[in-house]
């Protein structure tokens, strides 16, 4: 009888340990699935991979990716690895107009043969965009809008209205106001960076917006959700579609089929649809 009770006790202990082990395996599996869901909006939506590093802002264009972290250190993605550049910037942009950045004092710099060269002229730019075919553009601390005609430092052109964020593509520029209203400026060419000088209000509300080199438009709203324009070949004639994404986001940039996403925790994701 004593042997039987001991065997029964051991069997119960083995059963308990086995059950605990199974529960642990289930928890690990659920956690793995949850992490995948965090970086995938679901079937048929974004397919994302976590990229090492931490950035507060990112920009992609012309096959290049640049970003800055919370310490204003500058990085570029080279052969799949982040390479730190010299200098200090709070915002950086890359595109057909080159690589441009703004430092903590709102002075503009352009990357020239590996060196950041100060650009004379408008010195209060807060956010710059290099997506135009030749001319960079940007907004200052007071939301006034400028573009650099032909990329020459002495030819800053002031645009009407006020915007807190401004981004240009091959044929148009998009912006958002302090009230998160969305506007488009058409008629932008290599010879006329200011475009038609007629702002058209676009439905919706975004806190930041980015136009890719091929004209695709993405943005993030104040709740951290991602939106894109339907039918990218005519983005200003269509509506917005929300891009499913379980993690809250603060910045996006698109180039060559890749949507680069910065989470509210400064995490970096490389996504494709």
C-alpha positions in Angstrom: 0.0 0.0 0.0 2.8 2.4 0.8 4.5 1.7 -2.5 1.2 2.3 -4.3 0.7 5.7 -2.6 4.2 6.7 -3.5 3.7 5.7 -7.2 0.4 7.6 -7.2 2.1 10.7 -5.7 4.9 10.6 -8.3 2.4 10.2 -11.1 0.5 13.3 -9.9 3.7 15.3 -9.7 4.7 14.3 -13.3 1.2 15.2 -14.5 1.4 18.6 -12.9 4.9 19.3 -14.3 3.8 18.2 -17.8 0.7 20.4 -17.5 2.9 23.4 -16.5 5.3 22.7 -19.4 2.4 22.5 -21.9 1.0 25.8 -20.5 4.4 27.5 -20.9 4.6 26.3 -24.5 1.1 27.6 -25.2 2.0 31.0 -23.7 5.2 31.3 -25.8 3.3 30.4 -28.9 0.6 33.0 -28.2 3.3 35.6 -27.5 5.0 34.8 -30.8 1.7 35.2 -32.7 1.0 38.4 -30.9 4.4 39.9 -31.8 3.8 39.0 -35.4 0.4 40.6 -35.3 1.9 43.8 -33.9 4.0 44.1 -37.0 1.5 42.8 -39.5 -1.9 44.4 -40.0 -3.4 41.0 -40.9 -3.8 38.9 -44.0 -3.5 41.0 -47.2 -2.0 44.0 -45.4 1.5 45.0 -44.4 4.2 42.5 -44.1 6.8 44.0 -41.7 10.1 43.1 -40.2 11.6 44.8 -37.2 14.9 46.6 -38.1 17.5 47.0 -35.4 18.1 50.5 -34.0 16.0 53.4 -32.8 15.0 56.5 -34.7 12.6 59.4 -34.1 12.4 60.3 -37.8 13.1 58.5 -41.1 13.1 59.4 -44.8 13.5 57.2 -47.9 14.1 58.3 -51.4 16.2 57.5 -54.5 16.9 54.0 -53.0 18.4 55.5 -49.9 17.3 55.6 -46.3 18.3 58.3 -43.7 17.1 58.9 -40.2 17.9 60.7 -36.9 17.6 59.4 -33.4 16.5 61.1 -30.2 20.0 62.4 -29.7 20.0 64.0 -33.2 22.6 61.5 -34.4 22.4 60.9 -38.2 22.3 57.5 -39.8 22.0 56.0 -43.2 21.2 52.4 -44.2 24.2 50.9 -46.0 24.2 47.2 -47.0 21.5 46.5 -44.4 23.4 48.1 -41.6 22.9 51.6 -40.0 26.0 53.7 -40.5 26.4 56.9 -38.4 27.3 60.1 -40.2 29.1 63.0 -38.7 27.1 66.0 -37.6 23.9 66.6 -35.7 20.4 67.0 -37.1 16.8 66.9 -35.8 15.3 66.2 -39.2 16.7 64.7 -42.4 15.3 64.2 -45.9 16.6 62.4 -49.0 15.3 62.5 -52.6 15.9 63.8 -56.1 16.9 67.2 -54.6 19.7 65.5 -52.7 20.1 65.0 -48.9 19.1 67.9 -46.7 18.7 68.3 -43.0 17.8 70.8 -40.2 19.8 71.1 -37.0 18.5 71.9 -33.5 18.9 75.7 -34.2 16.8 75.4 -37.4 19.7 76.0 -39.7 19.7 74.1 -43.0 22.4 71.8 -44.2 23.0 69.9 -47.4 25.1 66.7 -47.7 27.9 67.3 -50.2 30.6 64.6 -50.7 30.1 63.3 -47.2 30.1 66.7 -45.4 27.2 68.7 -44.2 27.4 72.2 -45.8 25.4 75.1 -44.3 22.9 76.6 -46.7 22.6 80.4 -46.7 19.2 82.1 -47.1 16.1 81.1 -45.1 17.5 80.1 -41.7 14.4 79.2 -39.6 13.4 76.0 -41.3 12.0 73.4 -38.9 11.2 70.6 -41.4 12.8 70.1 -44.8 11.8 67.8 -47.7 14.0 66.8 -50.6 11.3 65.0 -52.6 11.1 67.6 -55.4 12.8 66.9 -58.7 15.3 69.7 -58.1 14.1 72.0 -55.3 13.9 71.2 -51.6 11.0 72.7 -49.6 10.1 73.1 -46.0 8.3 75.0 -43.2 9.7 77.1 -40.4 8.8 77.3 -36.7 5.9 79.7 -37.5 4.5 77.3 -40.2 5.5 79.6 -43.1 6.2 77.6 -46.2 9.3 77.9 -48.5 10.8 76.1 -51.5 14.3 76.6 -52.9 13.9 77.3 -56.6 16.4 75.2 -58.6 18.2 74.2 -55.5 20.0 77.6 -55.3 20.5 78.9 -51.8 19.8 82.5 -52.9 16.4 81.7 -54.4 14.1 80.8 -51.5 10.5 81.3 -52.6 7.7 82.0 -50.0 4.4 80.2 -50.5 1.0 81.5 -49.3 -0.6 79.9 -46.3 0.8 78.1 -43.3 1.6 74.4 -42.8 3.4 72.4 -40.1 4.6 69.7 -42.4 5.3 69.8 -46.1 6.3 67.1 -48.6 6.8 67.1 -52.4 6.7 64.5 -55.1 7.2 64.7 -58.9 4.1 66.8 -59.8 2.6 68.0 -56.5 3.3 68.9 -52.9 1.2 67.9 -49.9 1.0 69.4 -46.5 -0.8 69.4 -43.2 -1.8 72.5 -41.1 -1.5 72.9 -37.3 -5.2 71.8 -37.2 -4.3 68.6 -39.1 -6.1 69.7 -42.2 -4.6 68.3 -45.5 -3.7 70.4 -48.5 -2.3 69.8 -52.0 -0.4 72.2 -54.2 -0.5 71.2 -57.9 1.6 72.4 -60.8 4.9 71.8 -59.1 7.7 71.4 -61.7 11.5 71.7 -61.8 11.1 75.3 -63.0 8.3 76.2 -60.6 8.8 74.9 -57.1 5.9 77.0 -55.8 3.4 75.3 -58.1 0.0 76.9 -58.9 0.1 78.9 -55.6 -3.5 77.7 -55.1 -4.0 75.4 -52.1 -6.7 72.7 -52.5 -8.2 71.3 -49.3 -8.2 67.5 -49.2 -10.7 65.6 -47.0 -9.3 63.8 -43.9 -7.0 64.7 -41.0 -3.3 63.9 -40.6 -0.5 65.1 -38.3 2.3 64.3 -40.9 2.4 63.4 -44.6 5.0 62.1 -47.0 5.0 61.9 -50.8 7.3 59.4 -52.5 9.5 59.9 -55.5 6.9 58.1 -57.6 4.0 60.2 -56.2 2.6 57.8 -53.6 1.1 59.5 -50.6 1.2 58.2 -47.0 0.4 59.8 -43.7 -0.1 59.4 -40.0 -3.0 60.9 -38.0 -2.9 62.1 -34.4 -4.0 58.7 -33.1 -1.0 57.0 -34.7 -2.8 55.3 -37.5 -1.4 55.0 -41.1 -3.3 56.2 -44.1 -2.6 56.0 -47.9 -4.2 57.4 -50.9 -6.1 55.0 -53.1 -5.1 54.6 -56.8 -1.6 56.1 -56.5 -1.5 57.0 -60.2 -4.1 59.8 -59.5 -3.7 60.3 -55.7 -5.5 63.7 -55.6 -8.6 62.3 -57.2 -9.2 59.5 -54.7 -9.8 59.0 -51.0 -7.9 57.7 -48.1 -7.6 54.1 -47.0 -6.4 53.1 -43.6 -3.4 50.8 -43.6 -4.0 48.1 -40.9 -1.2 48.2 -38.3 -1.6 47.1 -34.7 1.2 49.3 -33.3 0.8 53.1 -33.0 3.0 55.0 -35.3 4.5 58.6 -35.5 6.4 58.7 -38.8 6.3 56.9 -42.2 8.2 57.2 -45.5 7.9 55.2 -48.7 10.3 54.3 -51.5 10.7 51.5 -54.0 8.0 49.3 -52.6 9.0 49.7 -49.0 7.1 51.6 -46.3 9.4 52.6 -43.5 7.6 53.0 -40.2 8.7 54.6 -36.9 6.7 53.5 -33.9 5.8 55.8 -31.0 8.5 54.0 -29.1 11.1 54.9 -31.9 11.2 51.3 -33.1 11.9 50.8 -36.9 9.9 48.6 -39.3 10.5 47.9 -42.9 7.1 47.0 -44.5 5.8 45.8 -47.8 2.2 45.3 -48.9 
